[in-house]
Amino acid sequence: MSINHCFLYRILSDGEYQSHCYLVFPYYENGTLQSSLRALNQSLTIDQCLNYFRSLASALAYLHTSRGVIHRDIKSTNILLDQNQSKIYLADFSLALELPTVLTEKHFVQIGTARYMAPELLEGVIAHTREALCSVDIYALALVFWEILRLCEMYPIATSYQSPYDEYLVNNSEQSTLTSQLYDIVVVRRCRPSLCRVNEPNTVR
């Protein structure tokens, strides 16, 4: 199946060398969206934020509606920036799934990055429908939007980058694993990343 969209990273070439398969991709010298946000020394402009939002939403809509593909691992480390940081590309399709006509139990396994998993996937109660699988991607994309929004000049939530749910996680080797902590945070306690601006007294979740 051919996938071609201006905000999806593309394969330049592929082949086999000495029985090893290879793929050739463009080089994105500015790295991932997460690394860019971590290194940011100033706020993002509203135009930058809207450009990123529109680009990623367009790429995901193309996958879901035009190609019947779910990504299953959307996160800020799977998004690449061009040389001028003006264009953004959704990458890494190693877990992507082309939705078949008939869905089976195996299509609804818990897969992806726990920090970006939708509550129903973490809990294991996801509905067995195509729409539910698409919703998992949309939830993960919303968390990426949150990462961007925190550093937007028009809605300053913070002055430095933070990964989703960092505010709730306990960094202690004696504590439970990351996945079990996230299950408690997202499913049991029903917490969500804060949407409180800097200097606001109350946090909205």
C-alpha positions in Angstrom: 0.0 0.0 0.0 1.3 3.4 -0.9 1.3 6.2 1.7 2.1 9.7 0.5 1.3 12.8 2.5 3.2 16.0 3.0 3.4 15.6 6.8 4.4 12.0 6.9 8.0 11.1 6.6 8.8 9.3 3.4 11.0 6.5 2.2 13.6 7.6 -0.3 14.8 4.2 -1.2 14.7 0.5 -0.1 16.5 -2.6 -1.0 18.6 -5.5 0.3 22.3 -5.7 0.9 24.0 -9.0 1.8 20.7 -10.5 2.9 19.9 -7.5 5.1 16.9 -5.3 4.2 17.3 -1.5 4.4 15.2 1.7 4.1 16.6 5.1 3.4 14.8 8.2 4.9 15.5 11.9 4.7 17.8 13.3 7.4 16.1 15.6 9.9 18.9 17.5 11.5 16.6 19.1 14.2 15.6 15.7 15.5 12.3 15.0 17.2 9.6 17.3 18.4 10.4 16.3 22.0 14.1 17.1 21.7 13.2 20.5 20.2 10.8 21.3 22.9 13.3 20.3 25.6 15.9 22.6 24.1 13.5 25.5 23.5 14.8 28.7 25.2 11.7 30.8 24.3 8.0 30.3 23.9 6.4 29.0 20.8 4.4 31.6 18.8 0.7 30.9 18.3 1.4 30.6 14.6 4.0 27.8 15.2 1.6 26.0 17.5 -1.3 26.2 15.0 1.0 25.0 12.2 2.1 22.0 14.2 -1.5 21.2 15.2 -2.9 21.4 11.6 0.0 19.4 10.2 -0.3 16.5 12.6 -4.1 16.5 12.4 -3.9 16.5 8.6 -1.5 13.6 8.6 -3.6 11.5 11.0 -6.8 12.2 9.2 -5.1 11.0 6.0 -4.0 7.8 7.6 -7.4 7.1 9.2 -9.8 8.1 6.4 -7.8 7.7 3.2 -5.7 4.7 4.0 -7.4 2.9 6.8 -4.2 2.9 8.9 -3.8 3.4 12.6 -0.4 4.5 13.8 -0.5 3.0 17.4 2.5 4.8 18.7 2.0 8.5 18.3 4.3 10.5 20.7 6.6 13.5 20.5 9.7 11.3 19.9 8.0 9.9 16.8 7.6 13.4 15.2 10.4 15.0 13.3 11.2 18.6 12.4 12.8 20.0 9.2 15.8 22.2 9.0 13.9 25.4 9.8 11.6 23.8 12.3 8.7 25.1 10.2 7.5 21.7 9.0 6.7 18.7 11.1 6.4 15.0 10.1 4.8 12.0 11.8 7.2 9.1 11.7 7.9 5.5 12.8 5.3 3.2 11.5 6.8 0.0 13.1 3.6 -0.6 15.0 1.1 0.7 12.4 -1.8 -1.4 11.4 -3.8 -1.4 8.2 -7.3 -2.1 9.3 -8.8 -5.2 7.7 -12.4 -5.6 6.8 -13.0 -8.0 9.7 -11.4 -7.2 13.1 -10.3 -9.9 15.5 -9.2 -10.0 19.1 -5.5 -9.6 18.1 -6.2 -6.1 16.7 -7.0 -4.8 20.2 -3.9 -5.8 22.1 -2.3 -3.3 24.5 0.5 -2.0 22.3 2.4 1.3 22.0 4.0 3.6 24.6 2.2 3.5 28.0 2.6 7.2 28.7 0.5 8.0 25.6 -2.0 5.1 25.9 -5.7 5.9 26.1 -7.4 4.9 29.4 -9.5 2.2 27.7 -6.4 0.6 26.3 -4.5 0.8 29.6 -7.5 -0.8 31.3 -8.0 -3.4 28.6 -11.7 -2.5 28.0 -11.4 -1.0 24.6 -14.5 -1.5 22.4 -13.8 -3.8 19.5 -14.6 -1.3 16.7 -12.6 0.6 14.1 -13.6 3.9 15.7 -12.2 2.8 19.0 -8.8 2.0 17.4 -8.8 5.4 15.7 -9.7 7.1 19.0 -6.5 5.6 20.6 -4.5 7.5 18.0 -6.5 10.7 18.6 -5.9 10.5 22.4 -2.2 10.2 21.9 -2.2 13.1 19.5 -4.0 15.2 22.1 -1.2 14.6 24.5 1.3 15.7 21.9 -0.8 18.9 21.5 -0.7 19.4 25.2 3.1 19.2 25.1 3.2 21.9 22.5 0.5 24.0 24.2 2.4 24.2 27.5 5.1 26.3 25.8 2.8 28.5 23.6 3.1 32.2 24.2 -0.6 32.7 24.2 -1.3 30.1 26.8 1.8 29.8 29.1 1.4 26.7 31.2 5.1 26.4 32.0 8.5 27.7 31.0 10.1 24.3 30.4 9.2 21.0 28.7 7.4 18.3 30.6 6.3 14.9 29.4 2.7 13.9 29.9 1.9 12.8 33.5 5.4 13.7 34.8 3.7 15.8 37.5 2.1 12.6 39.0 4.9 10.1 38.6 7.1 9.0 41.5 10.8 8.6 40.6 11.8 6.0 43.0 13.3 2.6 42.2 11.2 1.0 45.0 8.0 2.2 43.5 5.9 0.3 41.0 6.8 0.2 37.3 6.0 3.1 35.0 3.1 1.2 33.4 1.5 0.3 36.8 1.9 3.9 38.0 0.3 5.2 34.8 -2.6 2.7 35.2 -3.2 4.1 38.7 -2.9 7.7 37.6 -5.0 7.5 34.4 -7.5 4.7 35.1 -7.9 4.5 38.8 -7.5 8.1 39.9 -8.6 9.5 36.5 -6.0 12.3 36.5 -5.1 14.1 33.3 -2.2 16.5 32.5 -2.7 19.9 34.1 -4.1 22.8 32.0 -3.2 25.5 34.5 -1.4 28.6 33.3 1.6 30.0 35.1 0.6 31.9 38.2 -3.0 30.5 38.2 -4.0 29.2 41.6 -6.2 26.4 40.5 -5.4 23.4 38.2 -8.0 22.2 35.7 -7.8 18.5 34.9 
